[in-house]
Structure formats: C-alpha cells, structure tokens
Amino acid sequence: FDNGISLSGDLSHVDADFADYNQNIRLPAYWLLNVGVSYTKGPWLFRVVVKNANNARYFRAGGQDIFGADIALPQRPRNYMVTIEYKF
C-alpha cells in the first residue's frame, strides 16, 4: 500500500504420500498457511510473520537413520518471526 504497509500470505496443500520407497509409512495430507504484515517508514522496517498460522500437525520424510529405519520428521507448530530493521 502507499502508506508503507504490506501484507503477505501463502496457502499450500500437500496430498497424503508415502515417506519411503517401500511405501511402509504413509504421511497424512495437510494444509499450511503462512501470513505476514510489514510496515516501512523511511529507513525503518517492522515485520511480523506467522508461520503455520493454522497450527497444522504435519510430517515430512527424513530419509533413514544409521540403522536403516525410515524416519518421518514432525514439523514445527505455529511460530512467529519478528524483524526490526534499519537501513543505512
């Protein structure tokens, strides 16, 4: 916007899929929402981003451990990132 405010967001859907080649571990489908807002005033930037805003419980394939077992890694719940930046 012309007043220095900026909004951002993204929404993604991942279908259920197998985490391993042998199809032993099936990871569930999920929706993931990220949103953010920022304000710029002169050399200052203030930004807040909320990742996983919908607090989805989801997993990603993590390969294998040292014993050859397949791994599914839980991903982070809702989390926040705050930025204050001065450009000089």
C-alpha positions as CSV (number, residue, x, y, z in Angstrom):
1,F,0.0,0.0,0.0
2,D,1.1,3.6,-0.4
3,N,1.2,4.2,3.4
4,G,4.1,1.7,3.9
5,I,2.0,-1.3,5.0
6,S,2.5,-4.6,3.2
7,L,0.6,-7.8,3.6
8,S,1.7,-11.3,2.5
9,G,0.4,-14.8,2.7
10,D,0.6,-18.2,1.2
11,L,-1.6,-21.3,1.5
12,S,-0.5,-24.7,0.3
13,H,-2.0,-28.1,0.3
14,V,0.1,-31.3,0.3
15,D,-1.6,-34.6,-0.5
16,A,-1.0,-37.7,1.5
17,D,2.1,-39.5,0.3
18,F,4.5,-42.2,1.3
19,A,7.7,-41.3,3.2
20,D,9.7,-44.3,2.0
21,Y,10.4,-46.2,-1.2
22,N,8.8,-49.4,0.1
23,Q,5.6,-47.5,1.0
24,N,5.5,-48.6,4.6
25,I,5.0,-45.1,6.1
26,R,2.1,-43.0,4.8
27,L,2.2,-39.3,5.7
28,P,-1.2,-37.6,6.0
29,A,-2.3,-34.7,3.8
30,Y,-2.2,-31.2,5.3
31,W,-2.9,-27.5,4.6
32,L,-0.3,-25.0,5.6
33,L,-1.0,-21.2,6.0
34,N,1.7,-18.5,6.4
35,V,0.8,-14.8,6.9
36,G,2.8,-11.7,7.4
37,V,2.5,-7.9,7.7
38,S,5.2,-5.3,7.5
39,Y,5.4,-1.5,7.8
40,T,8.1,0.7,6.3
41,K,8.8,4.2,7.4
42,G,11.9,5.9,6.0
43,P,14.9,3.6,6.7
44,W,12.9,1.5,9.2
45,L,11.2,-1.8,8.5
46,F,9.0,-3.6,11.0
47,R,7.8,-7.1,10.1
48,V,5.8,-9.9,11.8
49,V,5.4,-13.3,10.1
50,V,3.3,-16.2,11.4
51,K,4.4,-19.5,10.0
52,N,1.9,-22.4,10.2
53,A,-0.8,-19.9,11.3
54,N,-3.4,-22.7,11.2
55,N,-1.3,-24.8,13.5
56,A,-1.4,-27.8,11.2
57,R,0.2,-31.0,12.5
58,Y,2.3,-32.4,9.7
59,F,5.3,-34.5,8.9
60,R,8.0,-34.7,6.2
61,A,10.1,-37.7,5.1
62,G,13.5,-37.6,6.8
63,G,15.3,-40.4,5.0
64,Q,16.8,-43.2,7.1
65,D,18.7,-43.4,10.4
66,I,22.0,-45.1,10.9
67,F,20.2,-48.5,11.3
68,G,18.3,-48.2,8.0
69,A,14.9,-47.4,9.6
70,D,12.8,-44.9,7.7
71,I,12.2,-41.5,9.5
72,A,9.2,-39.2,9.4
73,L,10.0,-35.8,11.0
74,P,7.4,-33.7,12.7
75,Q,7.4,-30.1,11.6
76,R,7.1,-27.0,13.8
77,P,3.8,-25.9,15.2
78,R,2.7,-22.3,14.8
79,N,5.7,-20.0,15.2
80,Y,6.5,-16.3,14.9
81,M,9.2,-14.2,13.4
82,V,9.6,-10.5,14.3
83,T,12.1,-8.3,12.4
84,I,13.1,-4.7,13.1
85,E,15.5,-3.4,10.5
86,Y,17.3,-0.1,10.0
87,K,18.9,0.6,6.6
88,F,21.8,3.0,6.5
